[in-house]
Amino acid sequence: MVSGLPVSKPEAIGLGLLKALMEADVDRGITALLGMLQPGVEAAMPSIKPELTLG
């Protein structure tokens, strides 16, 4: 069982995990960052569909 912790800024959890991922594996961290940003970019600019090719 995992006990819950009160969180005043839930978005900070995602950023903390992203920072840890970047420190552990830069390529995976960048891929995760772009994955987090893509829905916002598509919502802000629906006529532009970015094609991200990361290999």
Secondary structure, 3 states (H helix, E strand, C coil): CCCCCCCCCHHHHHHHHHHHHHHHCHHHHHHHHHHHHHHHHHHHCCCCCCCCCCC
